[in-house]
């Protein structure tokens, strides 16, 4: 299932699309970078890169450990490593569960430009919001 960009206020504002159709349960988030998303250097603002990574990791955690997305998780910590500038174009982030248990889950993510350039990596800890 692909969650339409109108699903949340943040996705509507930024224009990203969440894709939960991967058979391995991992979730990708894709966003077209426009001038409205850029910093003073003309590249995607780092906070928006972190947002795309956080969304991909959190959605992956919820999809894999939260009954196919029915259980929500909140971000406890997020560490982002910025490796390359992201110019105008398309960025895609992909999350992966790395460990944890029922209530607390560890994840990592990577964000790449359409040409495969690794833009940023992240790690995070996510806490089950219910049950």
Secondary structure, 3 states (H helix, E strand, C coil): CEECCCCCHHHHHHCCEEECCCCCCCCEEEEEECHHHECCCCCECHHHHHHHHHHHHHHHHHHHHCCCCCCCEEEEEEEEEECCCCCCEEEEEEEEEEEECCCEEEEEEEEEECCCCEEEEEEEEEEECCC
